[in-house]
Amino acid sequence: MVVRCQVGAVAAAAMVALVLAAAIATLASIITAQQPPTPGRNCYRKCLKGDERICHFDLEVSRYSTLSRACYDCPRNPADCSRPECVAADGVRRLITVVNKQLPGPTIQVCQGDRVVVDVKNSLPASDVAIHWHGFNMKNLPYMDGTPGISQCPISPGASFKYSFVASEVGTHWWHAHTGFQRGDGVYGGLIVRKTLEDNSHMYDHDLPEHLIMVQDWLHTPTESKYFLHHHGAGDRFPESMLVNGKGPNQNSDDNEIAKSVPYQRFTVASGNRYRFRLVNAAVGNCPITVDIDQHSITAIATDGNAIRPVNASSLVMSPGESWDIVVKASKRDGTYWIKFMGRGECSWSQAHQFALLHYKDAYHRSESDKNGDSEVLRDMKRKPEYTELLPPGTQINSINSACYEDQICVADMRAKSKFPEDLKSDQADYTFYLSFEMRNVFNNKFYSRNFYDFSEMAEDQQILTPQVNNFTLQLPVSPLIVTKGETELPICNKETPPTGRTCNSEFCECLHMYKLPLGVSVDLVLVNEGFNSDESHSVHMHGHQFWVLAQGRPVDEHWVNITRAEVENMDIKGLITRNLDDPVKKDTITVPDAGYTVIRFRATNPGYWLLECNMLYHSVSGMGMVLQVGENHEMPLPPQGFPTCNNYRHSEF
């Protein structure tokens, strides 16, 4: 950690701004509370100034099955695949966990300023639930973030929890389970916030609700089973398939006619029009996804809800947890064209990929196409592409594990539509932290036994690596930090104060990894991916704040190289890492390239306890994350009266 300056005056100013913001939010809540709730399905509308609503949604989490009886004869009769509560997936029957018997779950579409009220009912027989609102800062509402151990107790089986917050963050976001492995089994959905005058609206003619594209790597067994079979046995960790909006034929099945017959997701356009598409990578594994469209270029106009200066390209890479908004011009007269989603990283090991159809509405009569599935459309289409890891020709946005080039554009080289705050335009922030996200080959007693099957005795293909940040595995308390005001039985650690009696550079360390930040300070996080033991990028998501991406780099642009956190820190001290202060892009999720670094900056204006984590589910559940405490406990908003509590119980007599 590096502290650059005294920050008392900044913190005082931030406190005044916080009080003012809280007063305004309270007044807005009182005004809005006088209105009757609007059913959520009616909150998609043209956004008008002064038309703020209370938008109510009911989400029920339950176990379910793909190809259930609700599907009738799907996919043999393709029209049956569109029946209510039919989850076709990739044509392979399996147990799933879903919301309202949909995959993905319901999309929440509201206007900026609406109050979103979501009643989540846990109908699972024996599992807790919590929902995280990915991309929402939850300003002055840290107890609504949906993070067990930090912001709330998880929702017990049979219980419900009412989330309530104002839709402040405009753009394409999403919600998902933040408990166990439920996100991988289907507990996720879109969260779209529009406003009266959209940024970059001159770039497109249509922004349709059906043009949300959510892509997910897909397993043929429950995600929890996949994880533990891999970590305790010889099971692999790779997905069998990929889904676009919850469906798509199994591209890797040659002998399963049902799996090959699931209809593709179809997106309809009219010639001569320009369309805004909203994309989300909901993958649970290390699965960046390359997106391109046959014979069409794309223009990126936003990422993680924040408008950018338009960038033209032929393809885009979405890392897990990211959202991107693109414009596609329907430049052809008619026909149907492949939208290609090629899995990279771990998805490349199983060649997980999927396709969707960009369908010109005049190409075929809609009812005929539905009746015959995709057969009428596919008959006259260009031959379906094969899986490939090769870059599509032309310019690519957000390439993985690559240095920045003219035809491979890094996020740090892009520019935001809005101005970078003047008070953040210093060469150095008030606080700088160097954080290494790394897969380590240390003995982990969760996966091995010193007495019976030591890590060092295992063959290389049986050595499970431990995901950590700065050599620490994050352990979260049972009782949420926002409720206990930071009081916990767990040891609190960071690079400056490691656990007592432990040598974390060479042995396994588990603790509540946390840094404390004064309210109002500017912070640089230098995220490092050392590249030892693996050749993969990491996708890092921040709760509670969005940040600006100031720099990205990969000093040696080759595979299977590495760099240490100390080397990156030394480069930074010597001024070899140049920070872009010219309207950098604002995001909540960012890629850290293999053997490289990413520098992000934010101002700590949202008091609370906030998670910083790898967005890859297998990594986050294994402890690749840390907590940022922003402000003192007396500066944090109190949870509402009657807010649920939970804790360990130990009988006093024993």
Secondary structure, DSSP 4 states (H G I P E B T S, - for coil): -EE-S--HHHHHHHHHHHHHHHHHHHHHHHHHHTSPPEEGGG--S---TT---EEEEEEEEEEEETT-GGGTTTTTSGGGGGSTT---BTS---EEEEETTBSS-PPEEEETTPEEEEEEEE--SS--B-EEEET---TT-GGGS--BTTTBPPBPTT-EEEEEEE--S-EEEEEEE-STTGGGGT-EEEEEEE-SS-TTGGG-SB--GGGEEEEEEE-SS-HHHHHHHHHHSS-----SEEEETTB---TT-SS-HHHHHSPPPEEEE-TT-EEEEEEEE--SSS--EEEEETTB-EEEEEETTEEEEEEEESEEEEPTT-EEEEEEE--SSS-EEEEEEEE-THHHHTT-EEEEEEEETTTS-HHHHHHTTTHHHHHTSPPPPPP--SPPSS-EES-SS---BTTEE-GGGS-BSSPPPGGG-SSS-SEEEEEEEEEE----TTT-BTTTB-GGGS-GGG---EEEETTBEE---SS-HHHHTT--SSPEE-SSSPPTT--TTTS--EEEEEEEE-TT-EEEEEEEE--TT----EEEEESS--EEEEEEE-SS-STT----HHHHHHHHHTT-S----SSPPEESEEEE-TTEEEEEEEE--S-EEEEEEESSHHHHTTT-EEEEEES-GGGSPPPPTT---------TT-
